[in-house]
Amino acid sequence: MNKMEQKIKVVIADDHFLFAQALEAILATDGRFETAGLAKNGREAVDMALSIEPDVVLMDISMPVLDGIQATRELRKRAPGTPVLMLTGSNAQADIDKARRAGAAGYVTKDRIASELIEAIMEAVKR
């Protein structure tokens, strides 16, 4: 299978299991994606991303153990080629700035997930 035929492997990191499942369901509607793992906190997200080597990580900004900002910083250091797309319920400029400084490839608010998620992932993977 050549690179164009391979599915885009996605790790979803969100401490709200039902929301993570909803993201997985959205991705399942598009044949280009494969959910490679579900993490319930930032530490799990980092460990999972390092072992699975996904094409992109969808990272909730607010999680226990290690929050999304800290997890993104750690991933950028340890796996700089893995883009992180930050997900949050907030559209506060301070949160957007924190996500960018941590090295997030993009930022999608949870109220816009249904309409923007696929496009945001494709943009993050192209970088």
C-alpha positions in Angstrom: 0.0 0.0 0.0 1.5 3.4 -0.9 1.5 6.4 1.3 -1.6 7.9 -0.4 -3.6 4.7 0.3 -2.6 4.5 4.0 -5.1 5.7 6.6 -4.2 8.7 8.7 -3.5 7.3 12.2 -5.1 9.4 15.0 -4.7 9.3 18.7 -7.5 10.9 20.6 -6.7 12.3 24.1 -9.7 13.4 26.1 -10.7 12.6 29.7 -14.4 12.6 28.8 -14.9 9.1 27.3 -18.2 9.9 25.6 -16.6 12.9 23.8 -13.7 10.8 22.8 -16.1 8.2 21.4 -17.9 11.0 19.5 -14.6 12.1 17.9 -13.9 8.5 17.0 -17.4 8.3 15.4 -16.8 11.5 13.4 -13.5 10.1 12.1 -15.1 6.7 11.2 -17.4 8.5 8.7 -14.3 9.4 6.6 -12.4 6.4 5.2 -9.1 8.3 5.3 -8.8 8.0 9.1 -8.1 5.3 11.6 -8.3 5.8 15.4 -5.1 4.3 16.7 -5.8 4.9 20.4 -7.8 6.6 23.0 -6.0 8.3 26.0 -7.8 9.6 29.1 -5.1 11.9 30.3 -2.0 13.8 29.0 0.5 11.2 30.3 -1.3 8.4 28.5 -1.5 10.6 25.4 2.3 11.1 25.4 3.1 7.4 26.1 0.6 6.3 23.4 1.9 8.7 20.8 5.5 7.6 21.4 4.6 3.9 21.0 2.1 4.1 18.2 3.7 7.0 16.3 0.4 8.4 14.9 0.1 10.9 12.1 -1.7 13.3 14.4 -2.8 13.6 18.1 -6.1 15.2 19.0 -5.4 16.7 22.4 -7.9 18.0 24.9 -6.5 21.1 26.6 -7.9 20.3 30.0 -7.1 16.8 31.3 -5.9 15.2 34.6 -2.4 13.9 35.4 -0.8 16.0 32.6 -2.9 18.7 30.9 -3.0 19.1 27.1 -0.5 22.0 27.1 2.1 20.1 29.1 1.5 16.9 27.1 1.9 18.9 23.8 5.1 20.5 25.0 6.5 17.0 25.9 5.4 15.5 22.6 7.0 18.4 20.6 10.3 17.6 22.4 10.1 13.8 22.2 8.3 13.3 18.9 8.7 16.6 17.0 7.3 15.2 13.8 3.9 14.3 15.3 1.5 17.2 14.9 -0.9 17.9 17.8 -4.3 19.4 17.2 -5.6 21.1 20.4 -9.3 20.6 21.3 -11.0 22.8 23.9 -14.4 24.1 25.0 -12.8 27.5 25.3 -12.1 30.0 22.5 -10.3 32.4 24.9 -7.3 34.0 23.2 -5.1 33.1 26.2 -5.8 29.4 25.7 -5.1 29.7 21.9 -1.9 31.5 22.7 -0.8 28.8 25.2 -1.6 26.1 22.7 0.5 27.8 20.0 3.4 28.4 22.4 3.3 24.7 23.4 3.7 23.8 19.7 0.2 22.8 18.7 -0.3 22.6 14.9 -3.9 23.8 15.2 -6.8 24.6 17.6 -10.5 23.6 17.3 -13.1 24.5 19.8 -15.5 21.7 20.8 -18.5 23.6 19.5 -17.0 23.6 16.0 -15.7 20.0 16.0 -18.4 18.6 13.7 -17.8 21.2 11.0 -14.1 21.8 11.3 -12.4 18.6 12.6 -11.7 16.8 9.4 -10.3 19.9 7.7 -8.2 20.8 10.7 -6.7 17.3 10.8 -5.9 17.4 7.1 -4.2 20.8 7.5 -2.1 19.6 10.5 -1.0 16.4 8.7 0.2 18.4 5.6 2.6 20.5 7.6 
